[in-house]
Amino acid sequence: MKLMRAERNRLDTEGVVAHYSRGGFGQYHRLDCPEAPHRGDPGVRDTIHGPWKYLAAHWSPCPVCRPPADVLDGEPGVQAA
C-alpha cells in the first residue's frame, strides 16, 4: 500500500503516548509501532499525539520502535513511571 506524502510526513514527525485510566502515562511511540496505544484499548483513557520534541520533553521513548529522543532546549525529558 502506497502512503500519501502527508501521511508519511506525519509518521516521520509525530508520535503518541497513552494516558492510562489508572493514572499516569506510558512511553511515547511512533504512530506505526505495534505497541503504540490507541484510544479505547484496555486501560487507556486517552492518547496524546504530538511532535517528537514535545513528547521527548515529557516522557521516555519506547525501546521497541525507538522514536527520536530530541528534547526542547537540551533539557532532559521526565521519565515515565
GUSE-512000 format. One line per field, with one value per residue: residue number from 1; residue in one letter; z, x, y negated of N, C-alpha, C, O in turn. Coordinates in steps of 0.05 Angstrom, whole numbers, plus 5000, padded with zeros to 4 digits. Example, Ala and Ser with C-alpha at 12.3 -4.5 7.8 and 13.67 -1.06 7.14 Angstrom:
REM GUSE-512000
nr	c(1_2)
rest	c(A_S)
nc3	c(5156_5142)
nc1	c(5264_5257)
nc2	c(5114_5045)
cac3	c(5156_5143)
cac1	c(5246_5273)
cac2	c(5090_5021)
cc3	c(5156_5157)
cc1	c(5264_5258)
cc2	c(5066_4999)
oc3	c(5169_5161)
oc1	c(5285_5268)
oc2	c(5066_4977)
//
This chain:
REM GUSE-512000
nr	c(1_2_3_4_5_6_7_8_9_10_11_12_13_14_15_16_17_18_19_20_21_22_23_24_25_26_27_28_29_30_31_32_33_34_35_36_37_38_39_40_41_42_43_44_45_46_47_48_49_50_51_52_53_54_55_56_57_58_59_60_61_62_63_64_65_66_67_68_69_70_71_72_73_74_75_76_77_78_79_80_81)
rest	c(M_K_L_M_R_A_E_R_N_R_L_D_T_E_G_V_V_A_H_Y_S_R_G_G_F_G_Q_Y_H_R_L_D_C_P_E_A_P_H_R_G_D_P_G_V_R_D_T_I_H_G_P_W_K_Y_L_A_A_H_W_S_P_C_P_V_C_R_P_P_A_D_V_L_D_G_E_P_G_V_Q_A_A)
nc3	c(5000_4983_5015_5026_5015_5057_5099_5105_5121_5170_5199_5204_5236_5281_5343_5393_5459_5515_5561_5619_5648_5701_5718_5705_5654_5594_5555_5499_5429_5360_5309_5279_5309_5335_5389_5401_5434_5432_5433_5471_5477_5525_5590_5572_5577_5545_5488_5471_5419_5385_5366_5362_5395_5435_5459_5476_5514_5557_5566_5566_5513_5472_5475_5435_5383_5381_5378_5357_5403_5412_5449_5479_5480_5499_5548_5591_5585_5626_5661_5649_5695)
nc1	c(5017_5012_5034_5007_5038_5030_5015_5061_5097_5073_5081_5136_5145_5112_5087_5058_5029_5004_4951_4937_4880_4884_4915_4972_5023_5046_5102_5128_5112_5126_5078_5065_5082_5079_5066_5042_4996_4923_4864_4813_4835_4845_4851_4870_4857_4860_4895_4954_4977_5033_5090_5158_5195_5163_5140_5187_5206_5174_5163_5189_5222_5197_5226_5221_5204_5238_5234_5250_5291_5295_5299_5268_5305_5351_5339_5331_5281_5224_5223_5179_5136)
nc2	c(5023_4957_4900_4836_4772_4735_4768_4800_4759_4745_4793_4791_4746_4743_4771_4815_4820_4856_4840_4867_4902_4914_4875_4834_4839_4872_4896_4858_4868_4887_4873_4918_4961_5027_5030_4982_4940_4938_4901_4927_4976_5029_5002_4953_4887_4841_4815_4779_4741_4715_4673_4698_4670_4647_4693_4720_4685_4694_4749_4817_4853_4908_4972_5009_4987_4944_4884_4816_4780_4726_4664_4606_4546_4573_4597_4652_4703_4721_4780_4835_4867)
cac3	c(5000_4980_5033_5016_5025_5083_5119_5110_5137_5197_5211_5209_5253_5304_5358_5411_5486_5528_5587_5630_5665_5729_5723_5694_5625_5585_5538_5473_5407_5332_5304_5267_5327_5343_5417_5404_5446_5417_5450_5472_5486_5554_5608_5560_5579_5522_5476_5464_5395_5384_5353_5378_5416_5457_5472_5489_5537_5579_5570_5556_5487_5470_5467_5412_5358_5384_5366_5362_5431_5414_5470_5477_5494_5511_5574_5590_5590_5651_5656_5656_5718)
cac1	c(5000_5027_5026_5006_5060_5023_5015_5090_5108_5063_5095_5164_5148_5094_5085_5035_5033_4979_4944_4923_4856_4893_4932_4999_5027_5065_5124_5118_5116_5120_5050_5062_5094_5059_5058_5031_4969_4901_4842_4794_4850_4841_4867_4878_4836_4862_4922_4964_4994_5049_5116_5178_5207_5144_5138_5213_5210_5156_5161_5211_5216_5192_5250_5215_5204_5260_5228_5270_5291_5303_5285_5268_5327_5370_5330_5323_5253_5217_5220_5153_5137)
cac2	c(5000_4933_4879_4809_4756_4723_4790_4806_4737_4748_4816_4783_4723_4744_4796_4817_4830_4863_4831_4890_4899_4916_4851_4835_4841_4893_4886_4849_4887_4880_4879_4945_4981_5047_5026_4956_4941_4928_4894_4950_5000_5034_4987_4928_4867_4824_4814_4752_4740_4691_4674_4712_4653_4644_4719_4726_4667_4702_4778_4833_4866_4937_4986_5026_4972_4925_4858_4795_4771_4697_4650_4577_4531_4591_4606_4680_4709_4733_4809_4845_4885)
cc3	c(5000_4999_5020_5029_5053_5105_5126_5127_5166_5212_5219_5230_5279_5318_5376_5438_5498_5555_5598_5648_5694_5737_5711_5664_5618_5570_5512_5450_5380_5327_5293_5284_5335_5372_5422_5415_5428_5437_5448_5478_5516_5571_5597_5561_5554_5511_5470_5440_5395_5370_5373_5400_5440_5473_5488_5513_5561_5585_5559_5531_5490_5462_5442_5386_5358_5369_5372_5391_5433_5436_5465_5492_5508_5539_5572_5596_5617_5645_5665_5679_5710)
cc1	c(5018_5016_5026_5029_5054_5024_5044_5103_5099_5077_5124_5166_5131_5095_5061_5043_5006_4976_4927_4900_4864_4910_4959_4999_5047_5089_5113_5128_5114_5091_5045_5075_5072_5050_5046_5002_4948_4878_4822_4808_4845_4861_4876_4854_4836_4890_4929_4983_5009_5075_5136_5189_5189_5143_5164_5217_5194_5157_5185_5203_5212_5218_5246_5218_5226_5254_5249_5268_5301_5287_5286_5291_5347_5363_5322_5294_5249_5211_5192_5156_5130)
cc2	c(4975_4911_4852_4793_4745_4744_4798_4785_4739_4771_4808_4761_4724_4771_4795_4829_4836_4849_4853_4884_4899_4892_4855_4839_4863_4880_4876_4867_4874_4888_4907_4967_5001_5044_4998_4958_4929_4923_4917_4976_5004_5017_4960_4908_4849_4826_4785_4755_4714_4695_4687_4695_4649_4671_4725_4709_4676_4732_4792_4848_4896_4950_5004_5010_4950_4899_4838_4785_4742_4684_4620_4564_4549_4601_4635_4683_4721_4762_4818_4865_4913)
oc3	c(5016_4998_5003_5051_5070_5127_5149_5145_5184_5236_5239_5242_5297_5306_5375_5439_5492_5570_5588_5661_5710_5760_5707_5651_5636_5574_5505_5452_5378_5340_5297_5275_5340_5380_5445_5407_5411_5455_5426_5485_5530_5566_5612_5548_5543_5524_5465_5441_5403_5363_5397_5423_5462_5497_5511_5532_5583_5608_5543_5527_5509_5442_5430_5368_5337_5350_5390_5402_5453_5441_5450_5516_5527_5552_5553_5611_5629_5627_5686_5681_5726)
oc1	c(5037_4993_5043_5037_5072_5033_5051_5118_5115_5084_5134_5188_5136_5102_5045_5061_4986_4995_4905_4899_4851_4918_4968_4978_5062_5094_5090_5150_5102_5081_5024_5078_5049_5029_5041_4987_4953_4874_4815_4795_4840_4885_4889_4834_4815_4908_4911_5002_4998_5083_5133_5192_5198_5145_5162_5231_5199_5151_5201_5179_5222_5231_5266_5233_5232_5268_5265_5246_5313_5264_5302_5295_5360_5380_5308_5282_5267_5197_5183_5177_5130)
oc2	c(4973_4905_4846_4800_4745_4738_4803_4791_4735_4768_4819_4758_4708_4792_4776_4845_4822_4846_4859_4863_4886_4890_4878_4840_4872_4856_4883_4878_4852_4906_4919_4989_4993_5054_4991_4975_4913_4938_4926_4996_4985_5018_4944_4913_4844_4838_4768_4770_4694_4717_4686_4705_4649_4670_4735_4717_4668_4739_4781_4854_4909_4942_5013_5018_4939_4892_4842_4783_4735_4692_4610_4571_4540_4614_4643_4667_4732_4769_4810_4879_4932)
//
